[in-house]
Amino acid sequence: MLLHVIARGKIGRSPEAELVDRYARRITWGFKVTELPDRGGTIPAPAATPVRTVALDERGEHLKSTAFAALLGRWRDDGVREVRFLIGAADGHDAAQRGEADLLLAFGAATWPHMLARAMLAEQLWRATSILSGHPYHRDG
């Protein structure tokens, strides 16, 4: 299953970009990042179907890492070919994008810069795939 991050804004050469790259190299599933300008640009068509869309949104669900991993594992086992993770620009997503998403996901009650959210998402994707593979790194508690 392809994990496809579609993010507004150019991350460039930054500490956040280094974190995204670090976790991207560790993810054993298909992983791709598509950057779009802050405004405009076209979200690419899915590479394969079926597809699920997750929009990072401050009003979204707060999932424990194990629950997030279980959801990805269930989608994978159900034959989902691509999961798209949408990260908006500073103003987030419009109502239509939120309404079309299969899941709205929040990283807690705090507000996070969208570039840091990209690094946090990459870490959670690595953690989820590690949990599903039985890697001992993750511990609840």
CORNOR-V164314 format. One line per field, one symbol per residue. psi: psi as a letter, one per 30 degrees, with the letter a starting at -180 (. if undefined). A space follows every 10 residues. Layout:
# CORNOR-V164314
psi = ???
This chain:
# CORNOR-V164314
psi = kkjjkjkkkk fajleeeeee eeeeffkflk kkkkklleka lkkllkelll kkkkkkkfga kjkleeeeee eeeeeefggk fkkkjkjlae galleeeeff kfkkkkhafl kkkfeeeeee eeeeeeeeee effgkfekkl .
